[in-house]
């Protein structure tokens, strides 16, 4: 079936889903396959639940004569092509975002700033892969004026694929750092892959990129781009500086001859300055008034274990256990060291997918901890336990929980950071 024909059917539907457990009346169900599941097997069930059509790529699961079942060569490719077609039909201005660290926070901040003046669609959670991006695009309606699309990658070529689907009009790479080194092969591989967004936009007429001017890696691959710069230096499109970060980030910003605009945020960490400046830059570029920009950033509260400050009956916790790599781990520890608190403790979990660099990168974090002289340190995971360290070290989160139950801390400000797969969010119940 031609995509144009399928698109006509899609327009009759109330939405799109790939999850047969989330069928609502009138949706288009697209059956995907995975290593341990075959969505085609649930197509008939999806139709019984109220799906209007089911796109399938397994003839064995199709029912002869059932016009609601649409057989295609590859369901995933069809999903992506349908999303791309829909995006081009509507012509909505698309802002593409990628980067090693901070892309989800930056996406949320940009969406918050722009939503004060525009009707904005933006990626929910971290649905930023080859399935999440097209599903997000298919939520576009003629009422949306802007869309902020997050793009993630763990292997070369993935950003180019996602950019080809979303066809962004402008883009932003938050930064590049050491993450997913197993998939990228090297730090240089990370730079090349994230830079695929620049490559795509370089070939698209009228596109714009927003670049952190002090990031030498991004500046090094930004030749030939229509660039808008932000940072701490004077004379940039937007510049700003930190006025406080203990623990919440305070800043002031300006653009050109505009006066300084102070903001008190609910963001933890000086490293969030560049994320905030990115959002300010996008807002200013799209004509959002300074007061609305400031209100959006002041009102934003992090969620989903991303630098959340919480208080228990015994301690204050900075929970940053959604993701971790050498760059973000170093930034979190360094920032924590600067926070004024009488007693400080850190609980750090393994950083995943670092390949042959794993031991060296974990050892670097241990050295950083030794220089910081925190009162108590707990390291969790096999990688940290293989390092040369003198701290409490547990190869599993469960063992760390038992240790905390036996010697529960009290009166501390505690940083909790590690890869999501370490499930360090569980420790909060023992603190």
N, C-alpha and C positions, 0 to 999 in steps of 0.2 A: 504493500500500500504506500502511495506517495505521502510525504509528510504534509503536503497541502491538504490532502484528503483527510488524513488523521486529524489535522488541526481543526477542520470543520467539525469533526466529532467531539474534539476536546472542548470546543466553544459551547457545546450543549451541556457540558458537565459542570458540576459545582466545584470541582477541584481535582487534584491528582494525589494518589498515594501509592507507595510500594509496599505498604504493610497491611496485610489482609485482616489484621486484628483491629485496624482503625478505619474500617469502612463506614462511611455515612452515605445517606441516600444521594444518588446522582453523581458520585465521583468516578473518575477514570482510574482503574487499577492497572498498574504496570508491574508485571511479574518478573522479578529479577532472580538471578541465581547466585548462590554463594558457595563457599567450600562445603558447608554443612546443611544447606537448604536449597530447595527449588521452589520459588514462588509460583511457578506454573501449576503446581499441585493444589494450590489454594484458589485458583482462578474461578472455578465453578462456585466455590463457597462465597467468594467475594461478590459474585453476581447475585447469589441468593440473598446476601445481606443488603443489597441495594445499589451496588456499583452499576453504572450505566453501561460501561464497556470494560473489557479486560484485554490488555495488550499482552501477547504471549509469544514465546519463541520455542516452545516444546510441543510439537505436533501430537505427541502421545497423550497430552493432557487436554487437547482440544476436543470439543464435542461437535461432530459433523452436523452442519445445518444451523448451528447457533451463531446468528449474525452479531451477537454481542461479544463474541470472542474474535479478536483481531490477531491473526498470526503474522509475525514479522521474523526477519532473519536473526536479529539480535535486539532484545528488549532494552538493554542498557544504552546501546547506541541510539535506539529510537527515542528513549527518554531525553538524551542529550540533544538530538537533532530537533525534537519538538520544542524544547526549552529555547534553543537558539532561534528557531523560527518565530516563536512567540515574542522573544525579546526584540527581534527586528521589526515585527509587525507593529508593536507598540511604540518603539523608538524612544523609550524612556532613557534619560541620562543615567549612565551606570558609572559608579565609582568602584574600582577594583582595589582590594587591599590584600597584601601578603606581607611576609616577614617572619623572622625566626621567633622573636619575642614581642609581646605586646599587641599583636594584630587583633585579637578578640577585644581587648580593652579599648584599643584605638577605634575599632569599628563601633563599639558601643558608644564611645564618647562622640564620635562624628555623627552617629545617628541621633543622639540626644540633642546635639547642637542644631542640626539641620531640621529636626522635627518641630522646632519652635516656629519655623517659617514655611515649611514645605510638608507635603504628604510623602512620607518616606517609607520604603520597604527596605528591610535590612536582614542580613543573615541571623537566624535565631541560633543561640548557643554556638556550637562549633560545627555546624553543618556546612563544612567548607571543602568537601571533597568532590569526587566525580559524580556522586549521587546527590549530595546535599546542595551543590551549586545549581544544577538544573531544577531540582524541586523548589528551591527558593525563587528562581526566575519564573517558574510557572505560576507563582502567586501574584505576579505583577497584574495590575488592573489599569485601565485608562486613567484612573484617578491618581495613581502614583506619579509624582513629579521627579523623584530621584530614587535611586536604589543603591545601597551600600552592600557590596558583595565581597565577603571574605573568601580567600583562596588559600588552602593549605597544601603542603606537599611533603613527601618523604623520599621521593625519587626524581631524578632528572626527567624533564619533559612534562611533568604534571601541571606546572603553572601555565605552560603554553597551551595545554589542552583545555584547562579551565578558562583561560582568557579567550580562547577561540569560541567557547560556548557562550560566555557572558558578553563578549565584545565590549569591554569597558571603554568609556569616552575619556576617562582620566584615571589615574592610579597613584598608589602610594605603597612603598615598601618601608615598613617601620624600621627595620634594621636587618643585619645578617649576623648569625652567630653559630656556634658549634652545637648543632642538634641533628638528629637522624643521620649521623655520620656513616652508619652502616649502609643506609640507602643511597646517600649522596657520594660516598667514597672518600670525601675530603672536605675541608672547609672551603676550598676553591670551588668544589662541586655545589656547595650550598649557595655561594655567591652567584654562580652561573644560573642555577635553577631559579632562585628568587628574581634574578635579572631577566628572566624570560618575560616578566610583565613589562619591563622597559622595552624589550625587543618587540613585543607585540604593539605597544603604543607608539614606538618609533616609526612603525610602518603605517600607522593610521593617521590620516590627515586631520588636523584640528584637535588632536589629543593633548592633554596636559598631565604632567606628573608633579607631585608635591614631594620635595626632598628635604630631609634633615641635613642642613648645610655642613654640619660638623662631622658627619659620618663619612670618613675617607673612602670606605668600601663602596658606598652608594655613589659618591661623587666620581669615583673612578670608572663607573660603568654608565654614567649619565650623559655621555656625549651625544649631541644631535637631538636632544629632547627639548620640548617646550616646557621649561621647568619653572616652578614656583618654589622659592626657598624659605625655610623657617629654621630657627635655632636661637642661640643666645647672642649672636653677634649683631651689632648695630647695622642698619642699612638693608636688612633682609625684608622680605614681604611681611613677615611677622617675626618679631623677636620677643623673648621673654626671659625672666630669671626667677630663681627660687628665692622666696622671702622667708620660708620656714618649712621644716619637714620632720617634726618631732611630735607625734608620728605622722600626722596628716600633712600633705603637700599644700603649701601656700605659694602663690606665684603672682607676678604681674607681667602684663604683656602690652605691646603696642605695635602699631603698623604705620610706617611713614611718620607723618607729623602728628598723628593721633597721640593723645596723652596716655599715660600708663593706666591700665585697667587691672585692679587687684582682684584676686579670686582666692577664696578659701575652699579647698576641695575635701572630699572624703576619700582621697586616694592615698595609699600608704607608699612612701618611698620617693626619694629624689629622682629615681630612674623614670618615674611617670611624667616628668616634665616634658619630655619629647613627645609622649603620647598626647598630653594635653595641648601642646603647641600644634600638633598635627590637626587636632579637632578644631582649634581656634582658626588655623589657616584655612581649612576647608569651609568653615562657617563664614569667615570674612570674604573668601573668594566668591561664595555664592550669595553674598549680600545680607547675611544675618546681622542684625544690629548688635553692637557690643554688649548691651545690657542682657539681651537674650542669650548670647554666647556665655556670658558669665553665670547667668542663672542656671543654664543647662549643666555646666561643669560643677557648679556648687551643689546642685541637687542630685548629681549622679552618685549612687552607692554601689560598690563592687559586689558581685554575687558569685556563686558557684566556686567557692574556695580560691578565689583570686584576690589575694592581699586583703582579706577581710579582717577587720579588727573586732574581736568579740571579748566579752568579759564574763568570767565564771565567778563562782563564789570565792575562788582561791587565787586566780591568776588572770592576767590579760593576755590574749592570744592574737598573734598575727598569722592567720591561716592562709598559706599560699601553696596549697598541695594539689593544684590542678595539673601543673606541668613543671618540668625542671630540665635544664640543660646547663652546661658550664657557664654560659654567658649570663643567664638569668639567675643562677645560683650565686655566682660571684656578686652580682648587683644586689641581690637580696641580703647577703651576709654583710657586704660593705655598708649598705644603707643601715642595717640593723645596728651596726657598730656605732653609728653616729647618733642614734636615738638616745635621748637623755632618760635613763631609767636606773634606779638603784640596784636592781638585780635582774640580770638578763640570762636567758637560757635558749639554746637552739636544739631543735630536733630535725635532723636532715635525713632524707631517704635517698636511695640510689637514683642516679640519672641513667636513663635507659638509652639503648640504640646508639652507643658510642663506639662500638666495634673495638678495634685494636687500640684506640686511644682511651679506652675506659679507665684503666688503672692510672694513667698519667693525669687525667682530668679529675678523678676523684682525689688523688693525692694532692693536687693543687688546692682543692677546697679544704682539705685537712690543714695544709700549711697556712691558709688564710685564717682558719679558726684558731690556730696556735698563736698567730700574731694579734688576734682580737681579744684573747683572754676573757672569754665569757665564763660566767660562774659555773655553769653546767652545760655539757654537750652530750647529746645522745645521737649516735649514728645508726641508721637502719638499712640493712640490705647486704647482700653478699659482696657487692663491689666495694662498699665502704669498709667492710670487715677485712678485705684483702689488703687494705692500705696500712702503712706504718703510722699508727696513731695510739694515743694513750687514753682515749675516751671510752665511755660506755658504748659498746657496739653490739648490735644484735642482728643476726642474719635474716630474721623475719620480723614483720610487724607484730605478729602475735607475741613473740618473745619480748619485744619492747613494751607491749601493753602490760604484760605480767610484771615487768620491772617497774613500770610507772604505778601499778597497783600496790606494789610493795613499798616503794619510796616515792610517794606522790609529792610533787613540788608545790610550794605555796609562796605567794608573794612575788612571783616573777612576771616579767614581760617575756613571752615565749614566741620565738619564730619557728613556724612549722612549715617545712618546704621539702618537696620531693616529687618524683614523677607520679602521675595519677594512679598507675598500676601498683604503687606501694601502699595505697589506701591509708595514707597518714591521717586523713580526716577522722579516722577511728580514735586517734589518741585524745581528741578533745573531751571525750567522755571521762577521761582519767585525770583531767587537769582542772 
